[in-house]
């Protein structure tokens, strides 16, 4: 109890087998039984939208719009402008600071994007009504960092 294991870069709709080894203070190991789990279908949380006014259809600066609708019940969307390719991490947190779900954590191309959240946690369950924080960390290929936080209100 009290331990958390996070598995990253799993492939959607794939079956995985997991076995856990544990060593006690005497150096003796214990092995769990094999656990079987299947990843869920990956929802499309970021999509490209039309060209903007920047050079070659690329935004001139990083921008994250407020979500709409807000408050929302089943889905909300935000516009995201990325002036260059880079690494993007998008996560939803509750007001206690705990991560509720991670919407995206990967490299991404420059452009105008739509980011959506369906109001579900990392296990696919509907979250409770309340205030949540969307946090974005974006690092360009040149190493520049951008951070943005928006308040999202779920009203069930």
C-alpha positions as a Markdown table, in Angstrom:
| # | Residue | x | y | z |
|---|---|---|---|---|
| 1 | Unk | 0.0 | 0.0 | 0.0 |
| 2 | Unk | 1.1 | 3.6 | -0.5 |
| 3 | Unk | 3.0 | 2.9 | -3.7 |
| 4 | Unk | 2.2 | 4.1 | -7.1 |
| 5 | Unk | 3.4 | 2.9 | -10.4 |
| 6 | Unk | 3.1 | 5.0 | -13.5 |
| 7 | Unk | 3.5 | 3.4 | -16.9 |
| 8 | Unk | 4.2 | 5.9 | -19.7 |
| 9 | Unk | 4.2 | 5.6 | -23.5 |
| 10 | Unk | 1.7 | 2.7 | -23.6 |
| 11 | Unk | 0.0 | 1.9 | -26.9 |
| 12 | Unk | -3.8 | 2.5 | -27.0 |
| 13 | Unk | -5.9 | -0.7 | -27.3 |
| 14 | Unk | -3.1 | -3.0 | -26.4 |
| 15 | Unk | -3.0 | -5.9 | -23.9 |
| 16 | Unk | -0.1 | -5.8 | -21.4 |
| 17 | Unk | 1.1 | -8.3 | -18.7 |
| 18 | Unk | 2.6 | -6.9 | -15.5 |
| 19 | Unk | 4.6 | -8.7 | -12.8 |
| 20 | Unk | 5.9 | -6.9 | -9.7 |
| 21 | Unk | 9.0 | -7.8 | -7.8 |
| 22 | Unk | 9.4 | -6.6 | -4.2 |
| 23 | Unk | 12.4 | -6.9 | -1.9 |
| 24 | Unk | 12.1 | -6.7 | 1.9 |
| 25 | Unk | 14.6 | -5.3 | 4.3 |
| 26 | Unk | 16.4 | -8.7 | 4.5 |
| 27 | Unk | 16.9 | -8.7 | 0.7 |
| 28 | Unk | 14.4 | -11.5 | 0.1 |
| 29 | Unk | 12.3 | -11.0 | -3.0 |
| 30 | Unk | 8.6 | -11.7 | -3.6 |
| 31 | Unk | 7.0 | -11.9 | -7.0 |
| 32 | Unk | 3.4 | -11.0 | -7.7 |
| 33 | Unk | 1.2 | -13.0 | -9.9 |
| 34 | Unk | 0.9 | -11.9 | -13.5 |
| 35 | Unk | -1.6 | -9.0 | -13.9 |
| 36 | Unk | -3.3 | -8.5 | -17.2 |
| 37 | Unk | -4.6 | -5.1 | -18.3 |
| 38 | Unk | -5.7 | -3.5 | -21.6 |
| 39 | Unk | -5.2 | 0.2 | -22.4 |
| 40 | Unk | -8.2 | 2.2 | -23.5 |
| 41 | Unk | -8.7 | 3.7 | -26.9 |
| 42 | Unk | -6.8 | 7.0 | -27.1 |
| 43 | Unk | -9.2 | 9.9 | -27.4 |
| 44 | Unk | -8.3 | 12.6 | -29.8 |
| 45 | Unk | -7.5 | 15.4 | -27.4 |
| 46 | Unk | -5.5 | 17.6 | -29.8 |
| 47 | Unk | -6.4 | 18.3 | -33.4 |
| 48 | Unk | -5.1 | 20.7 | -36.0 |
| 49 | Unk | -7.3 | 23.5 | -37.2 |
| 50 | Unk | -7.0 | 25.9 | -40.2 |
| 51 | Unk | -4.2 | 28.3 | -41.0 |
| 52 | Unk | -3.9 | 31.5 | -39.1 |
| 53 | Unk | -2.2 | 34.8 | -39.7 |
| 54 | Unk | 1.4 | 33.9 | -38.9 |
| 55 | Unk | 4.1 | 33.1 | -41.4 |
| 56 | Unk | 3.3 | 30.0 | -43.4 |
| 57 | Unk | 0.2 | 29.4 | -41.3 |
| 58 | Unk | 2.2 | 29.1 | -38.1 |
| 59 | Unk | 1.4 | 31.3 | -35.0 |
| 60 | Unk | 3.8 | 34.0 | -34.1 |
| 61 | Unk | 3.6 | 33.3 | -30.3 |
| 62 | Unk | 2.4 | 30.8 | -27.8 |
| 63 | Unk | -1.3 | 31.3 | -26.8 |
| 64 | Unk | -3.7 | 29.2 | -24.8 |
| 65 | Unk | -7.4 | 30.4 | -24.9 |
| 66 | Unk | -9.8 | 30.0 | -22.0 |
| 67 | Unk | -11.9 | 26.8 | -22.4 |
| 68 | Unk | -15.4 | 27.0 | -23.9 |
| 69 | Unk | -17.9 | 26.2 | -22.6 |
| 70 | Unk | -17.0 | 26.9 | -19.0 |
| 71 | Unk | -18.6 | 25.6 | -16.9 |
| 72 | Unk | -19.1 | 22.4 | -18.9 |
| 73 | Unk | -20.8 | 19.0 | -18.5 |
| 74 | Unk | -19.5 | 16.6 | -21.1 |
| 75 | Unk | -16.7 | 18.3 | -23.1 |
| 76 | Unk | -14.8 | 21.5 | -23.2 |
| 77 | Unk | -12.3 | 22.9 | -25.8 |
| 78 | Unk | -9.4 | 25.3 | -25.8 |
| 79 | Unk | -7.5 | 26.8 | -28.7 |
| 80 | Unk | -3.7 | 26.4 | -28.6 |
| 81 | Unk | -1.2 | 28.3 | -30.7 |
| 82 | Unk | 2.3 | 26.8 | -31.0 |
| 83 | Unk | 4.9 | 28.9 | -32.9 |
| 84 | Unk | 7.3 | 26.0 | -33.3 |
| 85 | Unk | 7.6 | 22.3 | -32.8 |
| 86 | Unk | 8.5 | 21.1 | -29.4 |
| 87 | Unk | 7.5 | 19.0 | -26.4 |
| 88 | Unk | 4.0 | 19.5 | -24.9 |
| 89 | Unk | 2.6 | 18.2 | -21.6 |
| 90 | Unk | -1.0 | 18.8 | -20.9 |
| 91 | Unk | -2.5 | 17.6 | -17.6 |
| 92 | Unk | -5.6 | 18.2 | -15.5 |
| 93 | Unk | -5.3 | 18.7 | -11.7 |
| 94 | Unk | -7.8 | 18.9 | -8.9 |
| 95 | Unk | -7.5 | 21.7 | -6.4 |
| 96 | Unk | -5.5 | 19.5 | -4.0 |
| 97 | Unk | -2.8 | 19.4 | -6.7 |
| 98 | Unk | -3.3 | 15.8 | -7.7 |
| 99 | Unk | -3.1 | 14.9 | -11.3 |
| 100 | Unk | -6.6 | 13.8 | -12.5 |
| 101 | Unk | -5.6 | 12.9 | -16.0 |
| 102 | Unk | -2.9 | 13.6 | -18.6 |
| 103 | Unk | -4.2 | 14.7 | -21.9 |
| 104 | Unk | -1.0 | 14.8 | -23.8 |
| 105 | Unk | 2.7 | 14.3 | -23.2 |
| 106 | Unk | 4.7 | 14.1 | -26.4 |
| 107 | Unk | 6.4 | 16.1 | -29.2 |
| 108 | Unk | 4.0 | 18.2 | -31.3 |
| 109 | Unk | 4.3 | 20.2 | -34.5 |
| 110 | Unk | 3.9 | 23.9 | -34.7 |
| 111 | Unk | 0.4 | 25.3 | -35.6 |
| 112 | Unk | -3.0 | 26.1 | -34.5 |
| 113 | Unk | -4.5 | 23.3 | -32.4 |
| 114 | Unk | -7.8 | 22.5 | -30.6 |
| 115 | Unk | -7.3 | 20.8 | -27.2 |
| 116 | Unk | -10.4 | 19.0 | -25.7 |
| 117 | Unk | -11.2 | 17.3 | -22.4 |
| 118 | Unk | -14.2 | 15.0 | -21.9 |
| 119 | Unk | -14.3 | 15.5 | -18.1 |
| 120 | Unk | -13.0 | 12.0 | -17.4 |
| 121 | Unk | -10.1 | 10.9 | -15.1 |
| 122 | Unk | -7.2 | 8.7 | -16.1 |
| 123 | Unk | -9.3 | 5.6 | -15.6 |
| 124 | Unk | -12.1 | 6.8 | -17.9 |
| 125 | Unk | -14.5 | 7.8 | -15.1 |
| 126 | Unk | -16.5 | 11.0 | -15.0 |
| 127 | Unk | -15.0 | 13.5 | -12.6 |
| 128 | Unk | -17.2 | 15.1 | -9.9 |
| 129 | Unk | -18.5 | 18.6 | -10.3 |
| 130 | Unk | -16.0 | 21.2 | -9.2 |
| 131 | Unk | -13.0 | 23.3 | -10.2 |
| 132 | Unk | -10.0 | 21.8 | -12.0 |
| 133 | Unk | -6.8 | 23.2 | -13.3 |
| 134 | Unk | -5.4 | 22.6 | -16.8 |
| 135 | Unk | -1.7 | 23.0 | -16.8 |
| 136 | Unk | 0.4 | 23.2 | -20.0 |
| 137 | Unk | 4.2 | 23.0 | -20.2 |
| 138 | Unk | 5.6 | 23.6 | -23.6 |
| 139 | Unk | 9.3 | 23.5 | -24.5 |
| 140 | Unk | 10.3 | 24.5 | -28.0 |
| 141 | Unk | 13.0 | 22.8 | -30.0 |
| 142 | Unk | 15.3 | 25.8 | -29.2 |
| 143 | Unk | 14.7 | 25.2 | -25.4 |
| 144 | Unk | 12.4 | 28.1 | -24.7 |
| 145 | Unk | 9.8 | 27.2 | -22.0 |
| 146 | Unk | 6.2 | 28.3 | -21.8 |
| 147 | Unk | 3.8 | 27.5 | -19.0 |
| 148 | Unk | 0.0 | 28.2 | -18.8 |
| 149 | Unk | -2.7 | 27.4 | -16.4 |
| 150 | Unk | -6.5 | 27.7 | -16.9 |
| 151 | Unk | -9.4 | 27.1 | -14.5 |
| 152 | Unk | -12.0 | 24.6 | -15.7 |
| 153 | Unk | -15.4 | 24.2 | -14.1 |
| 154 | Unk | -17.2 | 20.9 | -14.3 |
| 155 | Unk | -21.0 | 21.1 | -13.7 |
| 156 | Unk | -22.6 | 17.7 | -13.6 |
